[in-house]
Amino acid sequence: MPIRISSAINGFRRAGVAHPSKPTVYPDGFFSDDQIKQLKAEPRLAVEFGDFETADPAGAGIDQEGALEPEYVSSDVEPGEGENLLQPLLDIIAKLDPNDPGLWNQDRSPKAANFPKGTSAEDRANAWEMFLAQAGEA
């Protein structure tokens, strides 16, 4: 049965796919049973099963490795092939000194000045949310 998925975080990766925030339909058999379990268990994803009209995967933006790439990321944060679009921002956050108050906002999120010029507020917020989620999974 076809599956329709949308992500709360544009580019959030689960089951080997970077999921866009725009609902995307995958044909029956696209995901393994184990991948479907991962997708259904992920609170950041809306997963629906039904008789959705499936699009041609080639037209859905699927790259050679089967990962969907989101439509937008700040121009200064370009992903490498097969990379999560937010990974460069996650790497920046991971390198910040947690004891340097000059790097952090009062809510303990990283200050915008830590990121490359032109990084959107949405990308920063998504990277911070993903960083916290990954830290919680560790």
VMD Tcl script that builds the backbone (N, CA, C; Angstrom):
set m [mol new atoms 414]
animate dup $m
set s [atomselect $m all]
$s set {name element resname resid chain x y z} {
  {N N MET 1 A 0.853 -1.173 0.000}
  {CA C MET 1 A 0.000 0.000 0.000}
  {C C MET 1 A 0.900 1.239 0.000}
  {N N PRO 2 A 0.615 2.244 -0.809}
  {CA C PRO 2 A 1.433 3.458 -0.821}
  {C C PRO 2 A 1.463 4.129 0.551}
  {N N ILE 3 A 2.529 4.877 0.793}
  {CA C ILE 3 A 2.726 5.558 2.063}
  {C C ILE 3 A 2.999 7.032 1.786}
  {N N ARG 4 A 2.352 7.907 2.574}
  {CA C ARG 4 A 2.566 9.360 2.444}
  {C C ARG 4 A 3.224 9.846 3.725}
  {N N ILE 5 A 4.327 10.571 3.567}
  {CA C ILE 5 A 5.109 11.019 4.717}
  {C C ILE 5 A 5.389 12.509 4.580}
  {N N SER 6 A 5.265 13.226 5.692}
  {CA C SER 6 A 5.732 14.609 5.768}
  {C C SER 6 A 6.476 14.759 7.089}
  {N N SER 7 A 7.441 15.650 7.096}
  {CA C SER 7 A 8.301 15.827 8.260}
  {C C SER 7 A 8.071 17.184 8.906}
  {N N ALA 8 A 8.156 17.217 10.227}
  {CA C ALA 8 A 8.082 18.482 10.952}
  {C C ALA 8 A 9.347 19.298 10.718}
  {N N ILE 9 A 10.430 18.617 10.378}
  {CA C ILE 9 A 11.719 19.265 10.121}
  {C C ILE 9 A 12.106 18.943 8.688}
  {N N ASN 10 A 12.126 19.947 7.833}
  {CA C ASN 10 A 12.466 19.734 6.433}
  {C C ASN 10 A 13.870 19.136 6.341}
  {N N GLY 11 A 13.970 17.947 5.761}
  {CA C GLY 11 A 15.269 17.290 5.617}
  {C C GLY 11 A 15.585 16.296 6.716}
  {N N PHE 12 A 14.672 16.108 7.654}
  {CA C PHE 12 A 14.907 15.158 8.747}
  {C C PHE 12 A 15.056 13.753 8.170}
  {N N ARG 13 A 16.103 13.062 8.577}
  {CA C ARG 13 A 16.393 11.735 8.028}
  {C C ARG 13 A 15.897 10.627 8.947}
  {N N ARG 14 A 15.234 9.674 8.326}
  {CA C ARG 14 A 14.833 8.458 9.023}
  {C C ARG 14 A 14.649 7.397 7.956}
  {N N ALA 15 A 15.056 6.190 8.253}
  {CA C ALA 15 A 14.936 5.044 7.346}
  {C C ALA 15 A 15.691 5.281 6.037}
  {N N GLY 16 A 16.818 5.990 6.130}
  {CA C GLY 16 A 17.667 6.201 4.959}
  {C C GLY 16 A 17.176 7.254 3.988}
  {N N VAL 17 A 16.194 8.052 4.403}
  {CA C VAL 17 A 15.624 9.062 3.511}
  {C C VAL 17 A 15.560 10.403 4.237}
  {N N ALA 18 A 15.931 11.482 3.548}
  {CA C ALA 18 A 15.739 12.837 4.061}
  {C C ALA 18 A 14.325 13.255 3.669}
  {N N HIS 19 A 13.452 13.418 4.652}
  {CA C HIS 19 A 12.040 13.667 4.399}
  {C C HIS 19 A 11.738 15.159 4.327}
  {N N PRO 20 A 11.102 15.597 3.252}
  {CA C PRO 20 A 10.706 17.000 3.168}
  {C C PRO 20 A 9.484 17.274 4.038}
  {N N SER 21 A 9.255 18.541 4.345}
  {CA C SER 21 A 8.067 18.891 5.126}
  {C C SER 21 A 6.806 18.796 4.271}
  {N N LYS 22 A 6.968 18.863 2.969}
  {CA C LYS 22 A 5.837 18.710 2.041}
  {C C LYS 22 A 5.483 17.218 1.958}
  {N N PRO 23 A 4.191 16.857 2.057}
  {CA C PRO 23 A 3.815 15.439 1.970}
  {C C PRO 23 A 4.328 14.797 0.678}
  {N N THR 24 A 4.944 13.630 0.830}
  {CA C THR 24 A 5.519 12.903 -0.295}
  {C C THR 24 A 4.985 11.480 -0.273}
  {N N VAL 25 A 4.536 11.003 -1.432}
  {CA C VAL 25 A 3.976 9.657 -1.544}
  {C C VAL 25 A 5.033 8.723 -2.113}
  {N N TYR 26 A 5.197 7.567 -1.460}
  {CA C TYR 26 A 6.133 6.533 -1.890}
  {C C TYR 26 A 5.331 5.310 -2.312}
  {N N PRO 27 A 5.760 4.640 -3.353}
  {CA C PRO 27 A 5.011 3.467 -3.824}
  {C C PRO 27 A 5.123 2.294 -2.855}
  {N N ASP 28 A 4.195 1.388 -2.980}
  {CA C ASP 28 A 4.208 0.166 -2.189}
  {C C ASP 28 A 5.546 -0.554 -2.395}
  {N N GLY 29 A 6.165 -0.987 -1.323}
  {CA C GLY 29 A 7.429 -1.705 -1.406}
  {C C GLY 29 A 8.657 -0.820 -1.391}
  {N N PHE 30 A 8.500 0.490 -1.352}
  {CA C PHE 30 A 9.647 1.396 -1.340}
  {C C PHE 30 A 10.464 1.218 -0.063}
  {N N PHE 31 A 9.763 1.034 1.078}
  {CA C PHE 31 A 10.414 0.849 2.372}
  {C C PHE 31 A 10.265 -0.598 2.827}
  {N N SER 32 A 11.283 -1.098 3.510}
  {CA C SER 32 A 11.208 -2.441 4.098}
  {C C SER 32 A 10.310 -2.383 5.334}
  {N N ASP 33 A 9.945 -3.549 5.863}
  {CA C ASP 33 A 9.128 -3.603 7.071}
  {C C ASP 33 A 9.831 -2.927 8.243}
  {N N ASP 34 A 11.149 -3.126 8.371}
  {CA C ASP 34 A 11.909 -2.492 9.452}
  {C C ASP 34 A 11.923 -0.972 9.298}
  {N N GLN 35 A 12.059 -0.493 8.067}
  {CA C GLN 35 A 12.043 0.948 7.836}
  {C C GLN 35 A 10.675 1.532 8.172}
  {N N ILE 36 A 9.619 0.821 7.835}
  {CA C ILE 36 A 8.268 1.305 8.144}
  {C C ILE 36 A 8.084 1.405 9.654}
  {N N LYS 37 A 8.617 0.452 10.410}
  {CA C LYS 37 A 8.553 0.529 11.870}
  {C C LYS 37 A 9.265 1.773 12.379}
  {N N GLN 38 A 10.452 2.076 11.808}
  {CA C GLN 38 A 11.198 3.289 12.191}
  {C C GLN 38 A 10.379 4.541 11.889}
  {N N LEU 39 A 9.786 4.575 10.706}
  {CA C LEU 39 A 9.012 5.745 10.293}
  {C C LEU 39 A 7.805 5.967 11.196}
  {N N LYS 40 A 7.071 4.898 11.496}
  {CA C LYS 40 A 5.880 5.007 12.319}
  {C C LYS 40 A 6.213 5.404 13.755}
  {N N ALA 41 A 7.385 5.009 14.236}
  {CA C ALA 41 A 7.786 5.310 15.605}
  {C C ALA 41 A 8.351 6.724 15.762}
  {N N GLU 42 A 8.621 7.404 14.663}
  {CA C GLU 42 A 9.261 8.719 14.717}
  {C C GLU 42 A 8.216 9.822 14.884}
  {N N PRO 43 A 8.231 10.537 16.016}
  {CA C PRO 43 A 7.214 11.581 16.244}
  {C C PRO 43 A 7.361 12.800 15.326}
  {N N ARG 44 A 8.510 12.977 14.704}
  {CA C ARG 44 A 8.714 14.126 13.817}
  {C C ARG 44 A 8.130 13.899 12.422}
  {N N LEU 45 A 7.629 12.692 12.178}
  {CA C LEU 45 A 7.079 12.356 10.864}
  {C C LEU 45 A 5.584 12.062 10.966}
  {N N ALA 46 A 4.850 12.542 9.971}
  {CA C ALA 46 A 3.440 12.163 9.810}
  {C C ALA 46 A 3.416 11.078 8.743}
  {N N VAL 47 A 2.995 9.882 9.115}
  {CA C VAL 47 A 3.012 8.720 8.226}
  {C C VAL 47 A 1.581 8.235 8.032}
  {N N GLU 48 A 1.169 8.157 6.763}
  {CA C GLU 48 A -0.181 7.704 6.441}
  {C C GLU 48 A -0.109 6.624 5.369}
  {N N PHE 49 A -0.977 5.653 5.461}
  {CA C PHE 49 A -1.083 4.598 4.462}
  {C C PHE 49 A -2.425 4.752 3.768}
  {N N GLY 50 A -2.446 4.556 2.467}
  {CA C GLY 50 A -3.715 4.664 1.746}
  {C C GLY 50 A -3.516 4.479 0.258}
  {N N ASP 51 A -4.584 4.700 -0.458}
  {CA C ASP 51 A -4.551 4.582 -1.915}
  {C C ASP 51 A -4.213 5.939 -2.517}
  {N N PHE 52 A -3.046 6.458 -2.144}
  {CA C PHE 52 A -2.600 7.737 -2.660}
  {C C PHE 52 A -2.085 7.554 -4.081}
  {N N GLU 53 A -2.215 8.599 -4.859}
  {CA C GLU 53 A -1.652 8.562 -6.207}
  {C C GLU 53 A -0.141 8.671 -6.061}
  {N N THR 54 A 0.575 7.670 -6.516}
  {CA C THR 54 A 2.030 7.671 -6.371}
  {C C THR 54 A 2.663 8.411 -7.522}
  {N N ALA 55 A 3.660 9.193 -7.172}
  {CA C ALA 55 A 4.422 9.922 -8.178}
  {C C ALA 55 A 5.581 9.056 -8.624}
  {N N ASP 56 A 6.088 9.344 -9.783}
  {CA C ASP 56 A 7.287 8.675 -10.276}
  {C C ASP 56 A 8.442 9.027 -9.348}
  {N N PRO 57 A 9.111 8.046 -8.726}
  {CA C PRO 57 A 10.205 8.375 -7.814}
  {C C PRO 57 A 11.253 9.267 -8.447}
  {N N ALA 58 A 11.497 9.150 -9.727}
  {CA C ALA 58 A 12.496 10.019 -10.368}
  {C C ALA 58 A 12.034 11.468 -10.311}
  {N N GLY 59 A 10.740 11.689 -10.364}
  {CA C GLY 59 A 10.220 13.045 -10.298}
  {C C GLY 59 A 10.081 13.564 -8.883}
  {N N ALA 60 A 10.284 12.695 -7.888}
  {CA C ALA 60 A 10.119 13.089 -6.498}
  {C C ALA 60 A 11.405 13.603 -5.880}
  {N N GLY 61 A 12.460 13.712 -6.628}
  {CA C GLY 61 A 13.714 14.232 -6.102}
  {C C GLY 61 A 14.558 13.194 -5.400}
  {N N ILE 62 A 14.384 11.944 -5.713}
  {CA C ILE 62 A 15.161 10.900 -5.066}
  {C C ILE 62 A 16.532 10.842 -5.719}
  {N N ASP 63 A 17.574 10.919 -4.896}
  {CA C ASP 63 A 18.923 10.872 -5.446}
  {C C ASP 63 A 19.373 9.426 -5.636}
  {N N GLN 64 A 20.618 9.240 -6.048}
  {CA C GLN 64 A 21.130 7.904 -6.366}
  {C C GLN 64 A 21.055 6.954 -5.176}
  {N N GLU 65 A 21.130 7.474 -3.975}
  {CA C GLU 65 A 21.122 6.611 -2.799}
  {C C GLU 65 A 19.718 6.426 -2.244}
  {N N GLY 66 A 18.706 6.938 -2.940}
  {CA C GLY 66 A 17.338 6.760 -2.485}
  {C C GLY 66 A 16.895 7.750 -1.435}
  {N N ALA 67 A 17.631 8.826 -1.236}
  {CA C ALA 67 A 17.263 9.814 -0.236}
  {C C ALA 67 A 16.563 10.988 -0.891}
  {N N LEU 68 A 15.472 11.395 -0.304}
  {CA C LEU 68 A 14.786 12.582 -0.803}
  {C C LEU 68 A 15.489 13.797 -0.248}
  {N N GLU 69 A 15.736 14.745 -1.088}
  {CA C GLU 69 A 16.391 15.963 -0.647}
  {C C GLU 69 A 15.363 17.084 -0.570}
  {N N PRO 70 A 15.342 17.836 0.520}
  {CA C PRO 70 A 14.408 18.941 0.656}
  {C C PRO 70 A 14.641 19.992 -0.427}
  {N N GLU 71 A 13.602 20.797 -0.640}
  {CA C GLU 71 A 13.668 21.781 -1.703}
  {C C GLU 71 A 14.558 22.967 -1.360}
  {N N TYR 72 A 14.788 23.268 -0.087}
  {CA C TYR 72 A 15.488 24.482 0.276}
  {C C TYR 72 A 16.442 24.245 1.434}
  {N N VAL 73 A 17.569 24.859 1.332}
  {CA C VAL 73 A 18.501 24.990 2.443}
  {C C VAL 73 A 19.248 26.286 2.200}
  {N N SER 74 A 19.684 26.961 3.238}
  {CA C SER 74 A 20.399 28.217 3.057}
  {C C SER 74 A 21.538 28.025 2.076}
  {N N SER 75 A 21.777 29.017 1.242}
  {CA C SER 75 A 22.776 28.893 0.183}
  {C C SER 75 A 24.184 28.681 0.727}
  {N N ASP 76 A 24.473 29.177 1.927}
  {CA C ASP 76 A 25.808 28.999 2.486}
  {C C ASP 76 A 26.013 27.622 3.117}
  {N N VAL 77 A 24.958 26.847 3.215}
  {CA C VAL 77 A 25.065 25.532 3.831}
  {C C VAL 77 A 24.703 24.505 2.773}
  {N N GLU 78 A 25.626 24.191 1.911}
  {CA C GLU 78 A 25.389 23.234 0.830}
  {C C GLU 78 A 25.807 21.845 1.289}
  {N N PRO 79 A 24.972 20.855 1.100}
  {CA C PRO 79 A 25.316 19.504 1.532}
  {C C PRO 79 A 26.265 18.830 0.565}
  {N N GLY 80 A 27.009 17.876 1.089}
  {CA C GLY 80 A 27.793 17.004 0.230}
  {C C GLY 80 A 26.878 15.904 -0.263}
  {N N GLU 81 A 27.312 15.123 -1.194}
  {CA C GLU 81 A 26.478 14.063 -1.756}
  {C C GLU 81 A 26.116 13.061 -0.664}
  {N N GLY 82 A 24.827 12.811 -0.497}
  {CA C GLY 82 A 24.351 11.836 0.472}
  {C C GLY 82 A 24.299 12.347 1.899}
  {N N GLU 83 A 24.632 13.619 2.130}
  {CA C GLU 83 A 24.651 14.176 3.466}
  {C C GLU 83 A 23.285 14.694 3.870}
  {N N ASN 84 A 23.022 14.710 5.151}
  {CA C ASN 84 A 21.856 15.391 5.667}
  {C C ASN 84 A 22.084 16.871 5.423}
  {N N LEU 85 A 21.089 17.579 4.946}
  {CA C LEU 85 A 21.236 18.990 4.626}
  {C C LEU 85 A 21.591 19.833 5.844}
  {N N LEU 86 A 21.220 19.395 7.017}
  {CA C LEU 86 A 21.511 20.146 8.228}
  {C C LEU 86 A 22.812 19.714 8.894}
  {N N GLN 87 A 23.472 18.704 8.362}
  {CA C GLN 87 A 24.665 18.169 9.013}
  {C C GLN 87 A 25.755 19.218 9.245}
  {N N PRO 88 A 26.027 20.128 8.289}
  {CA C PRO 88 A 27.047 21.150 8.577}
  {C C PRO 88 A 26.680 22.003 9.785}
  {N N LEU 89 A 25.408 22.286 9.973}
  {CA C LEU 89 A 24.987 23.070 11.129}
  {C C LEU 89 A 25.078 22.251 12.413}
  {N N LEU 90 A 24.747 20.979 12.326}
  {CA C LEU 90 A 24.893 20.091 13.487}
  {C C LEU 90 A 26.358 20.006 13.917}
  {N N ASP 91 A 27.259 19.956 12.943}
  {CA C ASP 91 A 28.690 19.899 13.247}
  {C C ASP 91 A 29.148 21.170 13.959}
  {N N ILE 92 A 28.621 22.322 13.524}
  {CA C ILE 92 A 28.964 23.590 14.178}
  {C C ILE 92 A 28.502 23.562 15.624}
  {N N ILE 93 A 27.264 23.153 15.854}
  {CA C ILE 93 A 26.717 23.109 17.214}
  {C C ILE 93 A 27.540 22.176 18.096}
  {N N ALA 94 A 27.911 21.029 17.565}
  {CA C ALA 94 A 28.656 20.041 18.350}
  {C C ALA 94 A 30.024 20.574 18.786}
  {N N LYS 95 A 30.589 21.487 18.022}
  {CA C LYS 95 A 31.924 22.024 18.333}
  {C C LYS 95 A 31.887 23.212 19.290}
  {N N LEU 96 A 30.689 23.725 19.603}
  {CA C LEU 96 A 30.592 24.879 20.489}
  {C C LEU 96 A 30.914 24.493 21.934}
  {N N ASP 97 A 31.645 25.375 22.603}
  {CA C ASP 97 A 31.993 25.157 24.010}
  {C C ASP 97 A 30.744 25.385 24.862}
  {N N PRO 98 A 30.225 24.348 25.509}
  {CA C PRO 98 A 28.994 24.511 26.290}
  {C C PRO 98 A 29.161 25.436 27.496}
  {N N ASN 99 A 30.405 25.708 27.886}
  {CA C ASN 99 A 30.665 26.552 29.051}
  {C C ASN 99 A 30.953 28.005 28.691}
  {N N ASP 100 A 30.904 28.368 27.409}
  {CA C ASP 100 A 31.141 29.740 26.962}
  {C C ASP 100 A 29.799 30.443 26.793}
  {N N PRO 101 A 29.410 31.292 27.744}
  {CA C PRO 101 A 28.092 31.929 27.670}
  {C C PRO 101 A 27.952 32.864 26.467}
  {N N GLY 102 A 29.046 33.292 25.880}
  {CA C GLY 102 A 28.988 34.165 24.717}
  {C C GLY 102 A 28.491 33.463 23.462}
  {N N LEU 103 A 28.440 32.137 23.478}
  {CA C LEU 103 A 28.015 31.368 22.311}
  {C C LEU 103 A 26.542 30.967 22.358}
  {N N TRP 104 A 25.906 31.191 23.521}
  {CA C TRP 104 A 24.566 30.651 23.732}
  {C C TRP 104 A 23.572 31.740 24.104}
  {N N ASN 105 A 22.328 31.560 23.660}
  {CA C ASN 105 A 21.224 32.429 24.055}
  {C C ASN 105 A 20.794 32.068 25.468}
  {N N GLN 106 A 19.914 32.881 26.049}
  {CA C GLN 106 A 19.432 32.601 27.405}
  {C C GLN 106 A 18.688 31.278 27.493}
  {N N ASP 107 A 18.047 30.867 26.393}
  {CA C ASP 107 A 17.331 29.588 26.403}
  {C C ASP 107 A 18.261 28.401 26.127}
  {N N ARG 108 A 19.552 28.635 26.100}
  {CA C ARG 108 A 20.620 27.643 25.888}
  {C C ARG 108 A 20.686 27.143 24.447}
  {N N SER 109 A 20.035 27.829 23.506}
  {CA C SER 109 A 20.202 27.525 22.089}
  {C C SER 109 A 21.403 28.316 21.572}
  {N N PRO 110 A 22.061 27.852 20.516}
  {CA C PRO 110 A 23.233 28.563 20.006}
  {C C PRO 110 A 22.850 29.890 19.351}
  {N N LYS 111 A 23.695 30.900 19.549}
  {CA C LYS 111 A 23.455 32.209 18.947}
  {C C LYS 111 A 23.635 32.130 17.434}
  {N N ALA 112 A 22.896 32.982 16.739}
  {CA C ALA 112 A 22.946 33.021 15.275}
  {C C ALA 112 A 24.357 33.329 14.766}
  {N N ALA 113 A 25.127 34.078 15.515}
  {CA C ALA 113 A 26.477 34.453 15.091}
  {C C ALA 113 A 27.410 33.248 14.946}
  {N N ASN 114 A 27.030 32.104 15.511}
  {CA C ASN 114 A 27.846 30.889 15.397}
  {C C ASN 114 A 27.765 30.251 14.012}
  {N N PHE 115 A 26.754 30.628 13.231}
  {CA C PHE 115 A 26.487 29.977 11.952}
  {C C PHE 115 A 26.961 30.846 10.794}
  {N N PRO 116 A 27.173 30.222 9.627}
  {CA C PRO 116 A 27.617 30.999 8.459}
  {C C PRO 116 A 26.611 32.091 8.094}
  {N N LYS 117 A 27.134 33.202 7.595}
  {CA C LYS 117 A 26.288 34.295 7.152}
  {C C LYS 117 A 25.294 33.774 6.112}
  {N N GLY 118 A 24.055 34.153 6.258}
  {CA C GLY 118 A 23.023 33.727 5.322}
  {C C GLY 118 A 22.256 32.491 5.764}
  {N N THR 119 A 22.655 31.865 6.874}
  {CA C THR 119 A 21.920 30.704 7.369}
  {C C THR 119 A 20.575 31.194 7.898}
  {N N SER 120 A 19.500 30.615 7.410}
  {CA C SER 120 A 18.172 31.086 7.805}
  {C C SER 120 A 17.855 30.693 9.242}
  {N N ALA 121 A 16.954 31.451 9.845}
  {CA C ALA 121 A 16.504 31.149 11.205}
  {C C ALA 121 A 15.843 29.779 11.247}
  {N N GLU 122 A 15.126 29.420 10.166}
  {CA C GLU 122 A 14.475 28.106 10.105}
  {C C GLU 122 A 15.517 26.991 10.115}
  {N N ASP 123 A 16.590 27.147 9.333}
  {CA C ASP 123 A 17.639 26.132 9.313}
  {C C ASP 123 A 18.323 26.021 10.674}
  {N N ARG 124 A 18.578 27.170 11.317}
  {CA C ARG 124 A 19.209 27.142 12.648}
  {C C ARG 124 A 18.307 26.425 13.654}
  {N N ALA 125 A 17.025 26.764 13.631}
  {CA C ALA 125 A 16.076 26.143 14.567}
  {C C ALA 125 A 15.942 24.651 14.311}
  {N N ASN 126 A 15.871 24.272 13.045}
  {CA C ASN 126 A 15.763 22.843 12.706}
  {C C ASN 126 A 17.013 22.087 13.120}
  {N N ALA 127 A 18.178 22.689 12.902}
  {CA C ALA 127 A 19.433 22.038 13.291}
  {C C ALA 127 A 19.499 21.873 14.812}
  {N N TRP 128 A 19.085 22.894 15.550}
  {CA C TRP 128 A 19.113 22.814 17.005}
  {C C TRP 128 A 18.148 21.733 17.502}
  {N N GLU 129 A 16.950 21.688 16.929}
  {CA C GLU 129 A 15.984 20.655 17.318}
  {C C GLU 129 A 16.523 19.263 17.005}
  {N N MET 130 A 17.141 19.112 15.840}
  {CA C MET 130 A 17.697 17.821 15.462}
  {C C MET 130 A 18.880 17.453 16.373}
  {N N PHE 131 A 19.707 18.436 16.703}
  {CA C PHE 131 A 20.837 18.200 17.601}
  {C C PHE 131 A 20.336 17.695 18.954}
  {N N LEU 132 A 19.308 18.348 19.496}
  {CA C LEU 132 A 18.752 17.913 20.773}
  {C C LEU 132 A 18.156 16.512 20.678}
  {N N ALA 133 A 17.481 16.229 19.566}
  {CA C ALA 133 A 16.885 14.907 19.370}
  {C C ALA 133 A 17.961 13.833 19.311}
  {N N GLN 134 A 19.042 14.112 18.598}
  {CA C GLN 134 A 20.125 13.142 18.487}
  {C C GLN 134 A 20.826 12.963 19.821}
  {N N ALA 135 A 20.969 14.022 20.588}
  {CA C ALA 135 A 21.600 13.924 21.911}
  {C C ALA 135 A 20.733 13.070 22.830}
  {N N GLY 136 A 19.404 13.166 22.666}
  {CA C GLY 136 A 18.482 12.375 23.480}
  {C C GLY 136 A 18.481 10.909 23.094}
  {N N GLU 137 A 18.834 10.603 21.831}
  {CA C GLU 137 A 18.882 9.223 21.373}
  {C C GLU 137 A 20.162 8.517 21.779}
  {N N ALA 138 A 21.186 9.307 22.097}
  {CA C ALA 138 A 22.497 8.729 22.429}
  {C C ALA 138 A 22.492 8.059 23.772}
}
mol reanalyze $m
mol bondsrecalc $m
mol representation Tube
mol addrep $m
